[in-house]
Each structure stands twice: as structure tokens, then as C-alpha cells.
Amino acid sequence: MIKSENEERRSFLQKTIHADLVVTGGGLAGTCCAITAAREGMKVVLVQDRPVLGGNSSSEIRLWVLGATSHMGNNNRWAREGGVIDEILVENMYRNPEGNAVIFDTVVLDKVVNEKNITLLLNTAVIEVEKFNRTKIKGLKAFCSQNSTAYNLVAPLFCDASGDGVVGFLAGAAFRMGAESREEFGELFAPDNEYGELLGHSIYFYTKDTGRPVNFVPPSFALDDITKIPRYKKFNASEQGCQLWWIEYGGRLDTVHDTENIKWELWRVVYGVWNHIKNSGLFPEAENLTLEWVGTIPGKRESRRFEGDYILTQQDIIEQRFHRDAVAYGGWSVDLHPADGVFSERPGCNQWHSKGIYSIPYRCYYSKNIDNLFLAGRIISVSHVAFGSSRVMGTSAYGGQAVGIAAALCKERNLLPRQISEQVLEEMQQRLLMSGQFIPAIEVIAPENLAAKAHVDASSNFVLAELPEGGILKTLDPAAGQLLPFKKGKVPELIVHAEADESTVLQVELRTCERSGSFTPDRFHEAISISMSPGRNCIHLNFKTVLDDQGYAFILFKKNPRVHLHFSAQRITGILSVFNLVNEAVSNYGKQTPPDGIGVDSFEFWCPQRRPQGQNIAVKINPPLDCFSPGNVINGVDRPVLAPNAWVADLHDDKPQLRLNWETKKTIRKIVLSFDTDFDHPMETVLMGHPESIMPFCVRSYRIIGDGNKILFEKNNNYQTRNIIEFDDPVITKQLIIQVDHPAEDIPASVFGVWCF
């Protein structure tokens, strides 16, 4: 029993927690930062002012996670973010291919609570910053409303991933809010007054079919005249959740301090929309639907952006500028919305894509005037225009991982964020790469990787001589293409078979990419016109082109509804078909044709189809493509870029195995294997279902064998990209054999990378 007499005043329970790093904000950026730092041995406090993790991706808001893949609707091939966010997305695919936001909450929470170095404080809001001096933070004061506890969080390093930048704001960090003029950075896409200075908030709703008629009486605050929304005719009874991302408001208000007012206006809209759907008589299919869920807090797009030593701009994105201190990348379109949101006469978004992914420099991830403050998430150092791309959650999470590694290096070297010199920067990049993070144009140099010192061979090596016909016939509407990895020199002869309804001419083009490592076919080499007769035609493509360097080339079959191409059921790591598709969700209409004077490129979109579609074009190749050798597993690149970068076994090899041999015995404590979980698949986390829970290219079962054929480790039912095997007792051996099973009868086993430490 507790009994307290009258007292003049009382205080909340006080707790002080000391850590190496305090991360404020439990969205995906803060979560990935905390997990990464914890795995590097840091004691981390993760402070989240909500009851769940995930931020805009959580069950409170329910926006799907996307990044550079952009719904697979752009030319960014194999561009899904790696590292911790990949781990989370792949885990969610396995547990939750249906896209249940509540299940995604548990996936993210699991990742955090399984890290013993993280102290997680949910429902805890930072309310005050204490400082040593003008430029250095001493600690944070935070309060948890659920346990009436006030926390004093003390650390040498802090990361603000809070979305609104609460720590940076209270600490006095330099920030911006709103849009820059065209003149400040020379950004030609800087918005005019009609588009306004800020992106607004959104609230979504979910519906449920009860199997019987359901009545709906709107609340008094519901919008009474739906025609106040210029696009009200777009509403229907089937779309829900973040499919209605354009229910947006607040772009002309203070998106920090006016958030409650914005929320109420969004509630007015949502309940008014549902009243329209249920009671207007225009949607009889909604008779049995009930309103199952409405968001109680808005999903925020934009508020403060803090200044680092570099501000990313439109030109960095569109021109894909190289930065020596690159630690992450983005690839979402430059996506700005009209300031009036759902009440605007303009389209809900104005998306302009770059030709490929772009680098984000480390200088964007720390405050320029608060010495021990890192930045992560949507508040990093970017212009308003660049923010239109960098703000999305996949990109934000990826940057969070970079901050986690940077923080670990600061602890180890007793440095502040800005003091990471060029030498330490290279170490940071290498540690990021070894943790699964791909950084464009940054090469892996890992002298401690024993695998790189081994002689590597294999029981077999897939050679692409043919993608055999699989009884699949598709009309050339839309146009189709095959993406193939060619080496420097003469293009091989290609043979395809096609069916023609009548006499016609088939146009075939050979294209590559102007920018190395990109996948926009904007460099034309050669065209061949094929006269076709009715029925089956055998087509020999003998291009005269001699390629200057290795890289992917596009064999493009132009649109012709009278022609039907044969496709193959065989799927292979690093081999992909593409189509001149339209994807209105990301403003892809087959070709990007921007107006003059906005600083954006014109080009065509050639994108894959989602499985179960997306089969390769059946083709014979002479000479065959020999680009799947075992040496690829030690080249340090764990995804297709200029080549597949994978060892692929021959499908007829019934016991495929990689062999690593050393001249002398090596002591191995840890092995890291990197498998193919299809970095081209976007893996949207909520609402949108997926055809499979495990990526079809991923090796499911494997064994690691040492000297004397001793099985050191065995794994079944694998579905993750990276497998980390740590031995309780170090293994001393001259040989490692990695024996893998083919994932399916028409998909050969593949391995991207092997690391031994």
C-alpha cells in the first residue's frame, strides 16, 4: 500500500541514463541508426514519442516504405536499399506479404528489442536540451506520459531523427523551413507560389466488408460539401490507406506548430469522403463496407531541414553528381506537391525522375553548428527541391545506418562528427559496405577479409547460352526489352523467335546507358528492321556495334501489336526483362517529357513487370555470356551494377558448391554470406500484397564444410539477404566449401558475396 500525506509539491520520478549515443525519433531512420550503432558495440538510447516504432510506416499512419525502387516504376534497377532496412523489409516479406501494418510494427520492434545494447523508451518525448556551451549538447530531458517518469539522457553524441528536428531546434542548430528561391542554388525546379513552400500532412482510412449492409452517420465535423475537393470524382469504394496519399493538407501552414489544426482539417476531409462514398448513392458496391480505421495522427512530409556542411540540391539528384564522401544514395523522384493539397486544382504531385540513383554525402548528416549532433531522416541537409526526393523512408533509413557507423567511429577515435577525416571516412565507407550498404561508385577494400585472399573456384559455372522458350507468348504491346550484361567488344549474335499475325516489320534497337552504373537506355547504338512473315519467325540479330566497356545493354523490341515474342520460364540472378510501361502512381507515362526550363532530363522508362509476370525474353546468345564466375563472390559488390556480380551455378549441377582454398591454415571466427533477395523488388510494407514471401532467387538451404569434410554450419529455410555465422570456437582450416541448393528447378543457385574474418 502507498499512502501519501498532503505535500506542498511533488516531482515526477527521475531517471538518468548514460549512453554512448542518444537517438531521438523511432521512425525507420532512427531505428536503423540505433540498430547499426548497437551492433557496433555502442550503448544506445532510442527515444520515441509514440507507442510504436516505424514513424510514417507504423500502424498509426500506414504509409508503405519506399525508396530508390519507386514502386518499380523508374529506371533504377536493383536499387532497393541494403543493410538494416533491407533486413527489415525482407523479414516483413517473409512474415507479412499481405501488408498488415500491425504485423510490420512487430517486425520493426523485434529488430530493436533483440539488440541488447539498445535502451528503448517509447511514449517518451524530448522536452529540453542541456548544453555544455553554445555548440555542444550535454544531455536531453524527456518525459514519458505512460509511466510519469522524467528522464535525463546523457551522452557524448546525439542523433536527431525526430522528423521535426526537436533536438536540433532546441539545441540551436541552423535550420531551414520552406522553399529556396531559384537564385539561391540555381535550382530551376524551385516552386512558385502556387506550389508553395511546404508539403502537407496526410491521414488515411481503411475499410472492411462486413457481409451485410452497414449504415454510416457522419460526425458533425465531417466536410459537408465534397465538391470543395476539386478531384472528388477520383474517390471510389475500392481505394484505401496510402493509395489515398493525396488526401493532403497544410502546405501553407506551419507544419510543426499547426499540426493539430491540420489534423482536424484532414479528419473533416476523411469523414466527408466516407460520407460521400456511403451516402451519395453513387457507390452501391460500398453498401456492406464499414470504416474500420482512421488515422489519429497525421503523417508528416515536411517541416524543418537542418543545415550541414553541404546542402544537397536538385543538380546533385538530376546530374547524379559524385561525392567523395558518399555514404548513402537516393532514387525517388523529385516529388513536390501543391501547397493546397487536396483542395488544389493542380495534380496531387509533380514528380520528375533522375536517370538513376544519386549519392548523398556524409556532410549532409551532421549539424554545421552543433558539434556533437548527427542528423537522420527527412531533416537532413537538403534544399526543398532535393527534399522532394530524399524524404522518403527507404532513403531516410539508409542514411540512418550511415550515421550509426559514423557514431561508432567517433566513439572509437574520440572524434566529433565533423572531425571524421578522409582516412576515417574511407574506413566508414568500408564498414558500411561490409554491413550490406551499397554506395554508388565506392569500391570495397577489405584487407581483413580472408576470403579475398583465397583461391576461389566452384563445382560449376553458369554460362548464359540460352534462355529457353517456356511456352509463354506475349504481344509486343507494350514494347519489350531484354537487359543483358555484355563485356567489352563485339556484341554477340542473338536469336529470338516471334509469331506474326500478318506480314509486318519488327524494329529492334541496341542501347546502353550514358552514365556508368545507370539503367536508362539513353545511348543509341544501332537499329535493325526485320521483315516478318505470318506465323513463326526465327530472327537473327547481328549487331555491328563494338562496346567500349562492360556493362548492361538493352535489346529493345519496339511496340508492334501484330508481333508476339516467346518468353522463358527461367529466371537468373542479374538477368532481367524490361517493358516500356506506364505507371501513373509515380508519374511514369512511358516517357518523361518535362517542360523547358525546370532542369530535368527527358528520357524513356523501361521497367520490369512484377512477378508472376516479368519473364525473360527467350533468346539464344552466341558466343554465350560467361559472367557468373566464382571470383565474383570476392569482388565486394553484392548486387548487379555493371555486371551481375554473382557466382551462379549451372542448373544441371545437382550439388553446387563454392570452394575457398588457402595455402596455409586460417583462423576464421565469422563468415558472412550474401544471397539474392532481388534488389529490384520494392517490397512495399503495407496494404499492397506480394506474390511470394521468399524471393525466388534466394538460396534456401546451404552447408559450410571445412577440412576433412566436416560440416561447420548448416542452414535451412533461409530467406534473408545476409547470413552472418559466428563460431563459438574459431575454425582453423585451409579450405571452406559452401554447398548450396538450387532454389527451384528453373532458377539456379547464386551467391553474391563471401566474407571471412
N, C-alpha and C positions, 0 to 999 in steps of 0.2 A: 504494500500500500504506500502511496505517496500522498503526503498531506503538507500543504504549504500555507503558512500564515500570511497575512497581509504584508506586502513589502512595498517600498516606495517605487521601485522599478526592477525589472528583470532583463536579462540578456539572453539571446539565443545561445544554444550550445556552440562552443567554439572548437574548431579542429584545425590544426596546422599540418600540412602535408608538404614534405620536402621531396623534390624530384629533380631529375636532370633536364626534363623538358615538360612544359605545360602546354597542351594543345587545347585551344578554345574553339569549340564547334565540332559537333559529331556528325556532320554530313560526310559524304564519301571522301572529300579531300582531307578533312581532319582525321577520319577513321584510318585511311590508308597511311597518312603521316604517322599516326600513333603506332600502328602495327609495325611499320617499317622500322621506326626508331627503337621500338621494344625488341624487335628481333636482332637489332644491332647491339643489344645489351644495355640500352638506356632505361632508366626508371622514368615512366611517363604517366602524367595525369591527363586524362581526356575528359574535358568538361563540356557537357551538353545540356542546353536549357530546355530540352524536350524529353518526353518519356521514352522515346525510341531513337535509334541511330538511323542515319541514312539521309537526313535532310529532305530535299525535294523528292528523293526516291522512296521515302518511307511510306508506311500505310497512312500517315497523317495527310500526305499530299498526293502521292501516287503518280509521279512522273516517271516514265521509263528512263533508264540510264542509256545515254548515247554519247558518242564522241566522234572520232575521225571517220568511223564507218558510215555515219549519217543514213541509217536505215538501208544500207547497201545501195543507196541511190546516187552515189557520186563516183568519181574515178579513183578513189583511194583504195587500192587493192591491198588485201592482207594488212589492214590498218587498225584493227582493234587493239586497244591499249594492253600492254603486258603487265607483268609484275603482280602486285597485290590486287589491283582492280580486276585483272584477268582471272585471278584465283577466285575472287568473289563471284564474278559473272559465270564462270564455268561451274562453280558449285551450285549456283542458283539454277542453271540449266538442268543440272542433274536432279535436284530436289524439286524444282518448281517450273517445269517447262510451260505450264498453263499460265504463268504470270500472275500469281496470287501475291498481292503486296504484303499481306500479313506474313506469309512464308518468307518473303525476301527480308523482312525485319529480322527474322530468326537467323537467317544466313549471315547477315552483317554482324548481329550481336554475337553469334558463335565465334566468329573470327576474332573479336575483341576479347571476350571473356577467356578464350583459350591462351591468351598471351599473359603469362604470369607477371610480366614487367609493367602491365598497364593497370592503373587505378582508374576505374570508370565512375564518374559522377553524373548520373542522369538527373533530369529535372533541376539542374543547378545552373544558375545564371551568374555570370561575372558582373559585378556592380561597381567595382572600384579598382584602380590600378595604383600601386605604390611604386615610387621610383627612388633610385639612389641619387639621381641628378636629372638634368634636363633630357639626357639622351639614353638613359639606361633604366630598364624596368627591374624592380626588386621583387615584387610579388603581386598577386591578384587576390582580391576579396570576392568571394562568391557566396551565394545563398541558395539552399535547397528548400523549396516550399513544402516538400513532402515529409521531410524529417526535421524541419525547423532548425537546421544546422547552418551556421556560418563557417565558411572555410577560408583559411589563409593559405594560399598556394605559392610556395617559394621555389624558385629555380633560377639557374643562370641563363636559361634560354626559353623563349616563348614562341609559339606559333599561333597566329590568328587565322583561323579558318571558319570564322563565325558567320560569314555571309554579309552581314552589315559592318563587319570590322569593329566590333565593340572594344577589343583590347587596343587596337591601333588608334581608334578615336579617343579613348580615354587617356592613352599614353601621349597624345600629341603628335602622332605620326602624320606626315604630309599625305593628304588625300585629295581626290577629285570626285565630283558628283555632277553628272550631266555631260553633255556632248561638247567636244572641242570644235572650234571653227575649222574650216578648210585650211586656213592660213597657218595654223599652229604647227601642224605636222605635214602639211601638203597632202592631206587625205581627200581625194576627190569624192569619196562617198560620204563625207561628213553630212549629217542630215540637216534638212531645212526645218523651218518652224512647224510645218505640217506633221513631219515625223517626230518632232520634239526631241527632248534631251534624254529621256529615260525610257526603259522598257518597264512595263507594268507587272502586276501580280496576276495570278490565276487561281481559281478554285474549281474543282471538278466534282462530278457526281457519278454514282454507279446505280444501275437499275437491276431489277430481278423479276423474272417471270414466275408468278405465284400459281399459275394454272387455273386461276379464276379471276373474274372481274374485280378490279380494285378501284375504289373511289379516291380522289385527291382533292382536298380542300386547301387552297394556298394560304400561307400565313399572311398577316396584314401587310408585312413589309415587302411582299413579292412585287416585282415590276408588273404594273398593270397593263402596260401597252407594249407588246413585244415588237411592234414596228419601230420603236425607238432604236432598235438594233438594226442597222442597215442591211446586215446579212442574215436576218432572221429566217429567211426561206431556206437557209442551209441546214437548219436544225431538223433532226429526224429522230425516229424512235430507236434506231439501232446503234448510233454512236454514243459513247460514254467515256468517262475517265479522261485521260490526257489526249484522246482523239479530239477533244474539245479544247485544245490548248489555247485557242483564240478567244475563249471567254477570259478576257484580259482587261485590266483597268488600273489606272493610277499613274500613267506615264507623265502626266502634267502636275503631279503632286510630289510631296516629299515622301519618297518610298521607304524612309525609315520611320519618321515620326507620324506620318499619316496612315500607317499600315492598318490600324483598327478601322478607320473610316473607309479605307479601300476594301477591307474585308466585308463590311456591311453592304457596300455597293455591289460587290460580287455575289453575296448571298441574295440580294434583291434580284439580280440577273438570273442566277441559277434557279431559284424557286419560280421566277416568272417564266423561264424557259420550260420548266417541267409542267407548269400550269397550262402553258400553250400546247405542249405535246399531249397532255392528258385530256384537256377540256375544250380544245378548239374544234374537235370533230374532224380534224384533218389527218389524224393518225389512228385509225381503228385498230391497227396492229399493236397499239400500246394499251389496249383495254386491260390486259392481265398483268401489266407491268407495275411494279411499285418502286418507289425511290428508296433504295437500300442504304445508300451512304452519300453524304455530302461533306466535303472537307470543312474542317472547323478553323483552320488557319490557312492563309494563302501561300501558295508557292511563289517565292520572290525571284525575280530575274535580275534586277539591277538596283544597286544603291551606291555605296561608296566604292571607289577604286583607289588603292594606296600606291604611292609613288616609290619605286625602287631606283636603282642606279640606271635602269633602262626602261623605257616605256614602249611596249610592243605596239606597232601601228598597222594600218591597212597594208602598207607596202611590204612589211615583213611576211604577211599572210599570202598576198596575191603573187608576189615575186618569189616566194619560198626562199627567203634570204637565209644564208648560212650564218650561224653564230658559233664562235669557237667555244663558248661556254654553254652550249645547248645541253639541257638536262631532261627535256620533255618535248612533246610535239602536240599539235592540234590538227584538225582536219574538217571540223564542222564548217558550214558556210558562214560567210559574214551575214548575219541574220538579224536585221533590225526591224522593229515593229512600230506601227503608228502610235503616237503618244496617246491618242484617244481610245486605243484598244478596241474593244468590242463595239464601241459607239462610233468608230471611224467609218467613213465611206471607202477608205482605202483597203486593199487586201491585208489580211492579218499579219503577214510577214513580207519581208523583202529580202530574199536570200540570193546571195551571189557566191558561187563556189570558186575556190582556187583550183589549179590544175593538179594539186597533190597536197600531201601533208607538209606542214611547216614547223620549224624548230622554235622552241621557246627558251630563251636564255636564262641562266641562273640568276642574273641581275634583276629579273622580274619578281623574284621570290623572297626578297627581304626589304625591309623599310630603309629608305635612304637616310633617315634622320633619327631612328631609334635603334641603337646599336645591337641589341640582342633580340630583335623581333623578326621572325620569319613571317611570310605571307603565303597563304594557300587558298585554293578555291577560286571563287569568282572575284575576289577582291585584289587579285594580283595586279602588278604594274602594267596596265594596258590602256590604250585610248578607248574611247567609247565605241569607235568603229571596230577595232580589233576585239573588244569585249564581246561584240556580236557573235564571234566565233569561239573565243577562249572560255566563255562562261559555262559551257555545257559540262555535265557531271563526269563523263568519262575523261575529258581533258583535265578537269579540276582534280580528280582523284589521282591521275597520273603525276601531276605536279606535286601533290601531297607526298607521294612516295619519294620524289626527289628531295623535298625538304627533310624528310625523315633521315635519309642518308647524309645530307648536309649537316644536320644537327649532330649526328653521331660523330662525324669528322671534327666538328667544332669541339665536342667534348674530349675526344681523344687527343687533339692537338692544342687544346686550350685556346681556341680561336673564337672570334665573333663572326657572324655570318658574312660580313663584307670582307673579312680577312682571309677568306679561302683563296689562296694564291693560285697561279696557273698550275703549279705542280700538284697541289692538293686538289684542284679542280679536276685534273686528269684522273686522280685516284677516285674522286667522287663519281665521275662518269663510268669508270671501270666497275666500281662496286654496284652502280645502278644496272649496268649491262649484265653483270653476273647475277643480279637478283631478278632477272627476267624483263628488264626495262629496255626496250628498243629505242635508240636515239638516232635519228637520221644522220648519215654521213660521219658518225663517230665509230671508229674501229675498236674492236676489243683487243686489248693487250693484257694478258693474264699470265705472267711468268710462273705464278704459283699453281697453275692448272697442270697437273701431271699428265692429263690426257693429251695435252698439246705436245708433249714430249714423246708420246708413244708412237709406234708404228701401227697404223690402223688399217685393217682390211676387213673383209666380210665374206660370208659364205656365198653371196650372190650380189648382183648389182643390177637394178632395173635399167633397161635401155629402152627408150621410147621409140619403137619402130612402127607401132600401130596403136590406134585407139579403135578397137574392132566395133563393127556395127552391132547394135543391140536391139534391132527391131523397133527402133524409135525414129519416127519420121516427123519432122517439124517444118511448117511452112515458113518461108523467108519473109515473114511479116510479124514482128519487126525484123530488121536486118540483124544478122548474127555474125559473131566472130570467134576465133579461137586464139587464145593467148598462149604463146609458146616461147620457151627460153632458148634463144639461139646464141651460139658462140660467134666470135668474130670471124668474118669470112663470108663465103658464098652461102646464100640461103638454100637449104635442102629442097629437093623436089617433094611436092606434096600431092597426094592423090586422094580425092574425095569422090563420093558417089551422090548423085542427086536425081530426083524424079521431076520431070517437067510435064505439066498438063497439056502443053502445046509448044510449038516452036517459039523460042524466046532467046534472049541474050542475058547471060548472067555476068554481072560485074563483080570482080574480086580485086581488093586492094591490099597492098602490103604497107603497113605503117609502123613506126616506132614512136618513141617519146622524145621530145626536145630536151627535157630535163631529166638527167640521170636519176633513176630510182623512182620516177613517177609513172603513172599508168594512164595518162591521157594520150591517145594516139593522134598527136598533132604534127607529126613529121611524116609527110607523104613520100613514099619511095617509088611505087610502081603500081600500075593498074593493068589487069588482064581482062579482056572481054571474051566470054565463052559462048559460042553458038550452041544452043541445046535443041535436041530433037525430042518429040513426045516420048515419054517413058523414061527408063533408067539410063543415065548418062555417067560415064566414067570420065572424071575431069582431072587432067594433069596440070598442075600449077608449077611452071618452071620460071621462077622469078630470076632476073638477071642481077639483082641487087647484091652487092658485096657490103656487108655490115662492117662499120669501123670498129665496133667494140661489142662485147657481150651484153645481153640484156633481153628483156621480153619484147617480142614483136607481135603485132596484131594481124591476123589473116581475116580480113573483113569481107563478108558476103553481103552485098548491098540488097536492100529490100526488093523483093520480086514475088508477089503473091502466087505466081504461076510455078514457082520452084519450091521443092521440098527437099531439105537436106536430111541425110542419115546421121543419127547421133549414136553415141556409145553409152553403155551402162557402166563402163569402167571409170572410176574416179581415182585420181592420183594426186598426192601431195604436190602443190606448186603448179598444177595444170588446171586451167580454168577457161570456160566459155563465157563470152560476154554478148550483150544484146543492146541495140540502140533503143533502150526502153524509155518510157515516160514514168516518172514518179512524182506526182503533184505534191506529195507530202513534204518534199524537200525542194520544191520549185525546179524540178528536173523535167523539162519538156522535150527531151531528146537532144536539144542543143541549147547552150547558153548564149543568148544574144543580148548583151547589156546595152543600154543607151549610151551614146557618146558622152565622154567626159566624166565618168564615175570611176575610172581607174581599174576596171575589171576586164578580164580576158573573155574572148569568145572562143568556144570550143564545143565539141560533141561529147555527149555522155555515152559511154559503153560500159554497161553494168551487168553483173551476173544475175541470174534468176535464183530465187530462193528454192532450196530443196523442198519437196522431192523433185522439182524441176532442176534446171541448171546442168544438164548432162553435157559432156564434151562432144564436139563435133567429131564424127568418125573420120579418121584420116590415117593414111599411110605416109611415113616420112623416110626419105632416102637421101643421104645416109641418116641412120637413126640418131636421136638425141641422147648423148651419153653425159648426163649432167646430174646424176644421182649417186655419185661415188661415196664410199665410206669416209673419205677425208673431209667431207662437208661437216661432219659432226664436231670437228675441232676448229672450224673457221670462225667461230664466235658469233655468227649471225643465226638467230633462231627463228627465222621466218623468211619467206620469199621476198627478194628485193630485185637484184639484177639476175638472179638465178634461184632455183628452188631452195638451195642451202640445206638440203636434207639428204641423208642416205635413205634410199628406197630399195627394198629387197625385191627380187624377182618373184612374181606371183607363183611360179612353179617350184620355188624353194619351200619345201614343207617344214624346214626348221631354220628359218633365217636367223643369222647371228652376226653381230659385230665383234671383232677381236681387237683388243688393245694389248700390244706386247712391248715390254721394255727390256733393255739389255741387262739391267740389274733389278733386284727386288725393290719395290717401292712400298712405303708405308701409307696406307690410304685410310683416312678417317671418315671421309664424306664423299658421296657420289651424287651428282645432280644430273638428271636426265630430262631432256626437253622433247615433248611429243607434239603432234599436230592436232590442236583443237580448233582448227580452221579460223585463223585470224581475220578471215573475210566475213564471218558471220557476226552480225551486230549484237545478238543476244539481248534484245530489249527485255527489261526485267519484269514489267508488269503488263497486264491487260492483253498483250499480244502473245498468242500461243506459238509454239515451235514444234516442228515435226518430229524432233528427237530430243532425248535428254542427254545423249552422249554423242559427241561429234564423230561422224563415220570414219574419219582418218585416224582417230586416236588409237594407239596400241592399248589393248585392254589387259593383256597378260604378258608378263616377261619374267625372266630369271637372270640373276647376275651370278656368274660362275668364276671361281678363282683357280689357282694352281691345283692340280690333282682332281680337276672336275668337281671341286667342292662347291655346292650351292651356297652362296653367301647371303642371298636375298631373293625372295620370290614375291611377286605381286599379281593379284588377280582383281578383276573388276576395276581397273584404273580408268579414270575419266579426266584427270587433271592434266594441265599442260606441263607443269614442272613437278617432278618427283624428287624429293630430297631424302637420301638414305644416309643416316648417320649410324655408324657402328659403335656399339658399346666398347668393344675391344678393336683397336686398329687392325686392319687387314694388311698382311705383308705378302706381296705376290709379285710375280713377273708378268702375269697375264690376267686380263679381265675379259670374259666373254659375256656379252649381253645378248641373250637369246629372246627373241620377240615372236609373237604370234600375229599372223595377218588379221586385221580387224574384220574382214569379210572376204568372200570368195572373189569379188571383183575390185577389192581395194587392197593394194599391197602395204605391208608394214613399212613404217617410216620413222626415223629418228632425226630430230633437228640438231640436238647437241648433247655432248657428254662432257662433264666436268668432274675431275677427281682432285681431291685435296687431302 
